[in-house]
Amino acid sequence: MLKEDFCGVDVGSVELTVSLHRGGEVVRRSFANTVAGHRALRRLVSRRGHRVRVCLESTGVYGLDLALELAQCEGVEVMVANPRAVRRFAQALMKRGKSDRIDAEVLEQFAARMPFEPWKAPSTSALQLRSVCRRIRVLTCSSTAEKNRLHAARASQTTSTVILEDLEEQILQLGQSVRRLTKEALRIIASQPQLQQNLQLLRTAKGIAQTSAIQILGELSVLSKDLDARQWVAHAGLDPRHETSGTSVAKKPRITKAGNKYLRCALFMPALTARQHDPNLKAFGDHLAAKGKIPIQVVVAVMRKLLVAIHAMLEKQQPFDGKQLFALT
């Protein structure tokens, strides 16, 4: 019978802080966040006759290569935990301080005490697509900000001509970068028949044009295939949060936002468009508005409906059907 060990790894951009509980012994080490450091950490946690559960926080790209390295190691299981869940867990442990060592210890205990959900490594193509799509998102936001600055600069007669020219040049360069990266995203999608098929299915929904479809697909393609629609909604942070206590506290529900902000952003404009142009989603939005929901609550509800519809579309490989979301009366 395999002995079970638990390990927490606090991931920084430069250093990995490790807390490993092996039997009655606790091992604490630090490794460089490099290829050599990943291999050294792998040698530390893997031991014949032992199974080790390693917990990392989902904090971006700095832990991705480590998770991929550990996932290939026999006898090692990896969980990538939601940072908010880990923070709540640390509060429950009455951890008052915060340091890399304390965070690693909290992650080690999280792996030992909480339900363990093994992380499944996405395909290389899916990871490449997501990284390209997120870069497109960053550049698009920068371009929008520069356009706003240019508009403000043109409104003043005191603005130097060189400032206007510089802003125009920046906007032009950002636009060129976005087009180049969009072409690369389409190349990645075309190289995988399933991604290509999913892109075409996404575009059957009103409100989802090519740009939005690429962004949505980039985020969804890395998710495990066994996740249901409710888990997709939670992953996007679109699940409602209720706050009640006794008879005196009953706050209005709001979304948790404890999820993928890139996916939420990618769904926002499609939801606005679908709210206006898809008959079923328009009727759904009107129904909520008639019940007293404010406009942003209606849009968020449409985002959630749209994501549920996308899950069904990709799972069944069928085009969008608004009648499945809300029946017209």
Secondary structure, DSSP 8 states (H G I E B T S, - for coil): --EEEEEEEEE-SSEEEEEEEETTEEEEEEEESSHHHHHHHHHHH--TTEEEEEEEE--SGGGHHHHHHHHTSTTEEEEEE-HHHHHHHHHHTT-----HHHHHHHHHHHHHHS---------HHHHHHHHHHHHHHHHHHHHHHHHHHHHHHHT-TTS-HHHHHHHHHHHHHHHHHHHHHHHHHHHHHHTSHHHHHHHHHHTTSTT--HHHHHHHHHHHTTS-TT--HHHHHHHTT-SEEEEEETTTEEEEEEE---S-HHHHHHHHHHHHHHHHH-HHHHHHHHHHHHTT--HHHHHHHHHHHHHHHHHHHHHHT----GGGT----
